[in-house]
Amino acid sequence: MPKVTFLPDERTVEVRAGETALTAAWKAGVGIKSVCGGRGTCGSCLVTLASAERRAVNPPTLLEREGLLPEGEDRHYRLACQCEILGAVTLSVPPESEAVKSAPRKPFTHLPIAARPLATRIAIDVDGPNAPPPRALAERVKDAVMRTSGRRRIALGAAVIADFSRQPSFDAAQTVTATLYRERTIIQVRPGRHERLFGLAIDIGTTSIVVFLCDLLEGAILASRAAGNPQAMFGEDVISRMTHIQKDIAALGAMQGALVEAVNQLTGDMCAETGVEPHDIVDAVLVGNPTMQHILLGINPEPLGRGPYLPVWSEGVEAEAQSLGLAIAPRARLFVFPMLSGYIGGDILAAVLTRGRDFYRGTQLLIDVGTNGEVVLAHDGALMATSCATGPVYEGAHIRCGVRAQPGAIERVWVDPTGALRLATIPDPGRDKEPRPIGLCGSGVISSVAALIGAGLITPEGSLAEPGRHPALRAGPSGRAEDIVLAPASRSQTGRDIVLTQKDVRGVQLGKSSLRSGIEILMGVCGASTIDRIHLAGTFGNHLEPEDILKIGLVPRVPVARIHSIGNAAGDGARLALFNRHQRNRALSLAKRMTVLELSGRADFHELFIAHTELAPEPLAPPQATRGP
Amino acid sequence: MSQHIDAIKDFVIRGKKNDAAEAVRQALAAGTDAGLIMKDALVAAMAIVGQKYSSGEYFLPQMMIAARAMTEVIPLIKPHLIGVAAEKKGKAVIGTVQGDFHDIGKNIVRMMMEGAGYEVVDLGVDVQPEKFVEAVTKESPKFLLMSALITLTMESMRRTIELLNAGGLRSKVVVGVGGAPLSQKFADEIGADFFGEDAYVCVQSCNQRLA
């Protein structure tokens, strides 16, 4: 069994000869970016090894030779998914291939809300075994709760008493604290008086996980933690992960387990920091995209990935946290938001929840762009959502030099008055100096395309200008410009030129058109002609310049001031539903109220899509209503 | 004579459908052979459009207006096509696979194939493997072209080929597959005859297999 050591993590794992470096990385728990999920098509899982060790792996495959592997003098570049381990070897993971570990920069917005939690606590005096009439302990506990709370219908399960019966002198007369859920179900009995109540709001994204530890009585956040979604080792996007499940159902359990373990880890850290006992965390709310919610509930998400894109389960769930493996109070509840379709999940619903009732006034759009683009249109009191296949370009994936939004990622590009290309990278929190670029993140892609169109290096049709026009334009073998050098190798952190290619621009056009066409169809179906306000949810919106998305026509024309970023709205919405029972009910009624429009198979989509590929506020060649002559 | 051909070709490449139609009328009035217009103007124009698309010079709108210009003028030429010239190069059955509703890529391939002189039977989107096999039985095409845009639906291509094998039809048809998530490796693995990386490559691959 050959041993593989990964740098810079210095983790070693034994693998069977012939297993790929990517599989080895999963086994070692090393996060390597794998956009295509190991099919050898995306080129994101680059690793390097010393040339002297090149015989410890298979020779480069056809896919690698056809692709564009960088050449190194003493380093040998390989794609981890194509690189088969034959003998002991040390592999380095360059920063641009590392799966995201860090937390998003803007984890939450504080939304003031009255604390009306679903869980409540009361201190009760329980009779001893000798108090008449003779009754089982459970009956005595129930009686005391009814007596103190004045409620007649109280449910108490054997499991709750089972937990309590493990306490010393549990059978004696004493004061205990009972925790009730929705005022009728006892979910915990603990000796002594405990007043404070805590809860978790959990936001599971495809890329990262955010957990908030909250004080339910104060309606306040005590701590928050974020981490990369550990499922990244099964592929960057949900489809890659579904493909793993399609191949081997055991992957579903592995992904669910990894997710729960990550949430527990973050929760444990926060408990240690704040002194909160896991036993006092009695409620939790979870939101995610439909795939994440399915996986968390242990439901096979495969049907979400193909037409007609239906969820296996769609209702909101109140599960016992323990049954899903969450390390909080054993009988605490976990509320998982309802889902509306294969793409419109609890995350979108939670984001809409944060908008309050004002959202229905006038005509407003809520847009969440990730690997997919979800759009909700509120018009005349009606809510309609759709999902657009924007492709992962807006997350920096499938872009030659694309990276996630992380320190060193180019987030903004502009052309100065002398015509020189200038750029700004996402700062490294630990350092003052702006890091040298490692690649382009989603907002950097949009920003560069908008700036380069403005400077005439890219035409509104999306073609790169003639190579002679600007020194950054580089010609390919055909004589046409093939790419634009944003940062030469000498100035990049990767030692490679950071470029925007013609193909990248085409990807941006496809993604842009998909979103815009979806918006146009939604507006058409709802009878909306103008938009009053646009809310951009998610990390994508955080880094964007509204001017840029207007310039390339990603969204319909509105005054710039009417576009605003609402940050991690999914997590904010989860907290609302945690703090306030009315908000949780509202989430359920929103799910009933919102309708979903399926774009695939619509006759009007084709023409709109073609016309909106142009990178202009409005298409130069308006879509034709009918096909043919 | 050749200036008529060149003009038509140029108008189609630039997507000027009215100009192209006018040029075709003039060419026919001047006695230009309809078969020659088809082959040297239209088919040649679409080949260049395909090349421009492949190289990144053209994108969907440019490709689409060119294809539209072509479909505009074909009815003008058709009545004048006689005998050999009227014969199509061959028949192709095309469709997007089961569970997949993406049709833009598939439509482009269809138009490029038509532009190259093939007769195309379009089964639409969300086509079950059984439907593909049924069409192969009924239409006896030279080519079966399948498109998939989602990784999860690619497996349906494998099932279709397995069904063709089981029905003894596999040797009677050339199978081409395409779509963003596909690769040559996948095409080889499922036993397809070729992987059409884009519409242009697909038409080229079909042309090569005609010879």
HADDOCK unambig.tbl for C-alpha pairs under 7 A between the chains (distance, minus, plus):
assign (segid A and resid 239 and name CA) (segid B and resid 151 and name CA) 6.83 0.50 0.50
assign (segid A and resid 243 and name CA) (segid B and resid 152 and name CA) 6.21 0.50 0.50
assign (segid A and resid 305 and name CA) (segid B and resid 152 and name CA) 6.50 0.50 0.50
assign (segid A and resid 306 and name CA) (segid B and resid 99 and name CA) 5.02 0.50 0.50
assign (segid A and resid 306 and name CA) (segid B and resid 100 and name CA) 6.22 0.50 0.50
assign (segid A and resid 306 and name CA) (segid B and resid 152 and name CA) 6.51 0.50 0.50
assign (segid A and resid 306 and name CA) (segid B and resid 153 and name CA) 6.51 0.50 0.50
assign (segid A and resid 307 and name CA) (segid B and resid 99 and name CA) 4.22 0.50 0.50
assign (segid A and resid 307 and name CA) (segid B and resid 100 and name CA) 5.47 0.50 0.50
assign (segid A and resid 307 and name CA) (segid B and resid 101 and name CA) 6.68 0.50 0.50
assign (segid A and resid 308 and name CA) (segid B and resid 99 and name CA) 6.64 0.50 0.50
assign (segid A and resid 463 and name CA) (segid B and resid 57 and name CA) 6.01 0.50 0.50
assign (segid A and resid 502 and name CA) (segid B and resid 56 and name CA) 6.61 0.50 0.50
assign (segid A and resid 600 and name CA) (segid B and resid 101 and name CA) 5.56 0.50 0.50
assign (segid A and resid 600 and name CA) (segid B and resid 102 and name CA) 6.67 0.50 0.50
assign (segid A and resid 601 and name CA) (segid B and resid 101 and name CA) 5.79 0.50 0.50
assign (segid A and resid 606 and name CA) (segid B and resid 104 and name CA) 6.59 0.50 0.50
assign (segid A and resid 610 and name CA) (segid B and resid 60 and name CA) 6.04 0.50 0.50
assign (segid A and resid 610 and name CA) (segid B and resid 61 and name CA) 5.50 0.50 0.50
assign (segid A and resid 611 and name CA) (segid B and resid 61 and name CA) 6.29 0.50 0.50
assign (segid A and resid 628 and name CA) (segid B and resid 68 and name CA) 6.49 0.50 0.50
assign (segid A and resid 629 and name CA) (segid B and resid 72 and name CA) 5.99 0.50 0.50
